[in-house]
Amino acid sequence: MNTPAAPPDESWSAILPLRVFILTDHEMVRKGLGDLLEHFGFDVVGESGSAAEARRLIHVLQPDIVVLDDRLPDGTGIEVCRDLRSTAPEVRCLILTGWDEQHAVRAAVLAGASGYVLKRIGDSDALINCIRSTAAGISPIGAGVRERVAESLYATASAPWLKAMTRTERNVLALMARGLTNLQIGQEMVLPDAAVAAHVSSVLHKLGFRRRGHLIPAPIPRAWELLH
């Protein structure tokens, strides 16, 4: 697995073990990631392959970090992350994705996540450092990255994903890209929680995030341009 670069932190020995929850429907990924984290001294307090189950368990187990798969049988890690930002803002999230960095950055921005982890074999030290940095509040997804992703989503009015969305969904997408939580979107647009969740789900579907093996291409900048 590869991860975005993050600055090292020399203070971790004093505050470990960090409590981590893993959400992915791939059993081998759960086991491999869990074994790796425990080897480096993390406390894996729980795991799940279901978005619905994870929502319940995370509130009970109260982890410091949640690693969430982008796509699940009953939803997306993006939606779970957005729920947590409204109901458990102290929990920090990393999106676990098989997409390339361009789409991984977009997923993390729309989720309001602290960062992302790519499902590739790579430097385990980079993965561990990313999780530690996330717990410390250090994130590569800064304001500049968010602005560039928002711009890329609205690069042209004829973009297929915009043409497929209702006016309300376009407004929801704009607020998601600005970093607003579901609760804040509901307050901004005067919508009940269930309506916001439904619109968020529809927006992600039309962007291709809810369908395995399919993403709508978009004029998003290259990852190195977003992260620098």
C-alpha positions as semicolon CSV with decimal commas, in nm:
position;residue;x (nm);y (nm);z (nm)
1;M;0,000;0,000;0,000
2;N;0,122;0,347;-0,085
3;T;0,024;0,658;0,104
4;P;0,068;1,031;0,061
5;A;0,391;1,153;0,213
6;A;0,358;1,290;0,565
7;P;0,613;1,447;0,795
8;P;0,762;1,215;1,056
9;D;0,672;1,257;1,420
10;E;0,919;1,155;1,687
11;S;0,672;1,167;1,978
12;W;0,466;0,857;1,907
13;S;0,628;0,621;2,156
14;A;0,477;0,829;2,436
15;I;0,117;0,807;2,316
16;L;0,084;0,464;2,155
17;P;-0,116;0,251;2,123
18;L;-0,352;0,438;1,898
19;R;-0,691;0,273;1,865
20;V;-0,779;0,180;1,504
21;F;-1,095;0,043;1,343
22;I;-1,081;-0,118;0,996
23;L;-1,377;-0,113;0,756
24;T;-1,344;-0,319;0,436
25;D;-1,540;-0,610;0,294
26;H;-1,217;-0,780;0,179
27;E;-1,127;-1,026;0,456
28;M;-0,766;-1,066;0,345
29;V;-0,718;-0,688;0,342
30;R;-0,865;-0,663;0,693
31;K;-0,632;-0,936;0,819
32;G;-0,323;-0,804;0,644
33;L;-0,381;-0,446;0,755
34;G;-0,469;-0,555;1,107
35;D;-0,155;-0,768;1,141
36;L;0,060;-0,485;1,008
37;L;-0,087;-0,228;1,247
38;E;-0,054;-0,457;1,548
39;H;0,308;-0,529;1,452
40;F;0,376;-0,155;1,475
41;G;0,207;-0,127;1,815
42;F;-0,141;-0,006;1,723
43;D;-0,447;-0,139;1,901
44;V;-0,693;-0,271;1,639
45;V;-1,013;-0,240;1,843
46;G;-1,253;-0,365;1,578
47;E;-1,322;-0,440;1,214
48;S;-1,618;-0,485;0,984
49;G;-1,710;-0,550;0,621
50;S;-2,040;-0,362;0,642
51;A;-2,111;0,012;0,648
52;A;-2,420;-0,037;0,865
53;E;-2,239;-0,252;1,120
54;A;-1,939;-0,018;1,126
55;R;-2,161;0,280;1,206
56;R;-2,283;0,098;1,518
57;L;-1,948;-0,044;1,629
58;I;-1,745;0,273;1,585
59;H;-1,965;0,465;1,828
60;V;-1,931;0,185;2,085
61;L;-1,558;0,120;2,043
62;Q;-1,452;0,485;2,006
63;P;-1,135;0,441;1,799
64;D;-0,890;0,724;1,733
65;I;-0,858;0,637;1,364
66;V;-1,090;0,461;1,120
67;V;-0,956;0,319;0,793
68;L;-1,255;0,296;0,557
69;D;-1,280;0,116;0,224
70;D;-1,413;0,340;-0,051
71;R;-1,672;0,092;-0,176
72;L;-1,874;-0,153;0,032
73;P;-2,165;-0,390;-0,036
74;D;-2,406;-0,159;0,147
75;G;-2,261;0,184;0,075
76;T;-1,928;0,364;0,070
77;G;-1,658;0,458;0,314
78;I;-1,714;0,815;0,196
79;E;-2,067;0,812;0,340
80;V;-1,956;0,649;0,666
81;C;-1,684;0,911;0,702
82;R;-1,933;1,192;0,641
83;D;-2,165;1,046;0,906
84;L;-1,880;1,030;1,156
85;R;-1,785;1,392;1,093
86;S;-2,134;1,491;1,213
87;T;-2,178;1,239;1,495
88;A;-1,822;1,167;1,614
89;P;-1,597;1,452;1,493
90;E;-1,316;1,344;1,725
91;V;-1,263;1,028;1,515
92;R;-1,022;1,081;1,225
93;C;-1,069;0,890;0,902
94;L;-0,853;0,760;0,618
95;I;-1,012;0,643;0,293
96;L;-0,876;0,305;0,175
97;T;-0,901;0,294;-0,204
98;G;-0,799;0,098;-0,510
99;W;-0,829;0,404;-0,735
100;D;-0,534;0,607;-0,856
101;E;-0,421;0,910;-0,659
102;Q;-0,633;1,154;-0,858
103;H;-0,960;0,986;-0,763
104;A;-0,832;0,900;-0,416
105;V;-0,777;1,269;-0,344
106;R;-1,126;1,351;-0,468
107;A;-1,279;1,074;-0,255
108;A;-1,099;1,201;0,055
109;V;-1,210;1,560;-0,009
110;L;-1,575;1,466;-0,064
111;A;-1,565;1,245;0,246
112;G;-1,408;1,515;0,459
113;A;-1,139;1,260;0,546
114;S;-0,796;1,342;0,684
115;G;-0,627;1,152;0,402
116;Y;-0,622;0,830;0,205
117;V;-0,436;0,500;0,171
118;L;-0,389;0,330;-0,166
119;K;-0,437;-0,046;-0,195
120;R;-0,094;-0,115;-0,338
121;I;0,204;-0,304;-0,212
122;G;0,463;-0,051;-0,106
123;D;0,637;0,109;0,185
124;S;0,471;-0,001;0,510
125;D;0,658;0,272;0,696
126;A;0,481;0,532;0,481
127;L;0,144;0,377;0,569
128;I;0,220;0,377;0,941
129;N;0,349;0,732;0,927
130;C;0,032;0,841;0,746
131;I;-0,189;0,691;1,016
132;R;0,018;0,846;1,295
133;S;0,018;1,185;1,126
134;T;-0,358;1,164;1,078
135;A;-0,407;1,094;1,449
136;A;-0,197;1,402;1,525
137;G;-0,412;1,618;1,299
138;I;-0,154;1,644;1,019
139;S;-0,327;1,602;0,682
140;P;-0,220;1,642;0,319
141;I;-0,580;1,741;0,237
142;G;-0,544;2,112;0,306
143;A;-0,749;2,409;0,190
144;G;-0,553;2,442;-0,134
145;V;-0,618;2,078;-0,228
146;R;-0,988;2,114;-0,146
147;E;-1,018;2,424;-0,364
148;R;-0,852;2,254;-0,661
149;V;-1,075;1,948;-0,631
150;A;-1,385;2,171;-0,611
151;E;-1,271;2,357;-0,920
152;S;-1,214;2,032;-1,108
153;L;-1,569;1,916;-1,036
154;Y;-1,706;2,235;-1,190
155;A;-1,446;2,276;-1,464
156;T;-1,716;2,285;-1,729
157;A;-2,092;2,333;-1,708
158;S;-2,136;2,052;-1,962
159;A;-1,961;1,794;-1,742
160;P;-2,163;1,469;-1,762
161;W;-2,189;1,431;-1,385
162;L;-2,332;1,784;-1,350
163;K;-2,580;1,730;-1,634
164;A;-2,701;1,416;-1,457
165;M;-2,763;1,598;-1,126
166;T;-3,063;1,796;-1,010
167;R;-3,018;2,156;-0,896
168;T;-3,038;2,039;-0,534
169;E;-2,772;1,773;-0,592
170;R;-2,541;2,030;-0,751
171;N;-2,579;2,250;-0,444
172;V;-2,509;1,952;-0,216
173;L;-2,198;1,865;-0,420
174;A;-2,071;2,223;-0,391
175;L;-2,112;2,218;-0,013
176;M;-1,948;1,873;0,014
177;A;-1,650;2,003;-0,183
178;R;-1,627;2,302;0,051
179;G;-1,589;2,062;0,344
180;L;-1,932;2,098;0,507
181;T;-2,062;1,802;0,706
182;N;-2,405;1,648;0,643
183;L;-2,534;1,831;0,950
184;Q;-2,403;2,164;0,820
185;I;-2,547;2,098;0,473
186;G;-2,886;2,032;0,631
187;Q;-2,867;2,361;0,819
188;E;-2,747;2,553;0,512
189;M;-3,016;2,414;0,280
190;V;-3,288;2,364;0,543
191;L;-3,315;1,990;0,478
192;P;-3,377;1,701;0,720
193;D;-3,095;1,457;0,790
194;A;-3,250;1,178;0,583
195;A;-3,288;1,405;0,280
196;V;-2,924;1,517;0,302
197;A;-2,804;1,156;0,327
198;A;-3,015;1,062;0,024
199;H;-2,879;1,352;-0,182
200;V;-2,520;1,273;-0,081
201;S;-2,571;0,910;-0,183
202;S;-2,717;1,017;-0,518
203;V;-2,431;1,261;-0,582
204;L;-2,172;0,989;-0,513
205;H;-2,362;0,748;-0,738
206;K;-2,362;0,997;-1,027
207;L;-1,993;1,063;-0,978
208;G;-1,932;0,687;-0,999
209;F;-1,822;0,634;-0,638
210;R;-2,094;0,381;-0,554
211;R;-2,035;0,151;-0,850
212;R;-1,754;-0,101;-0,844
213;G;-1,519;-0,082;-1,139
214;H;-1,659;0,245;-1,277
215;L;-1,572;0,609;-1,234
216;I;-1,676;0,900;-1,453
217;P;-1,359;1,059;-1,596
218;A;-1,304;1,419;-1,495
219;P;-1,054;1,699;-1,562
220;I;-0,896;1,665;-1,218
221;P;-0,535;1,786;-1,183
222;R;-0,259;1,529;-1,134
223;A;-0,205;1,423;-0,774
224;W;0,133;1,593;-0,740
225;E;-0,028;1,922;-0,848
226;L;-0,295;1,883;-0,580
227;L;-0,058;1,791;-0,301
228;H;0,198;2,066;-0,356
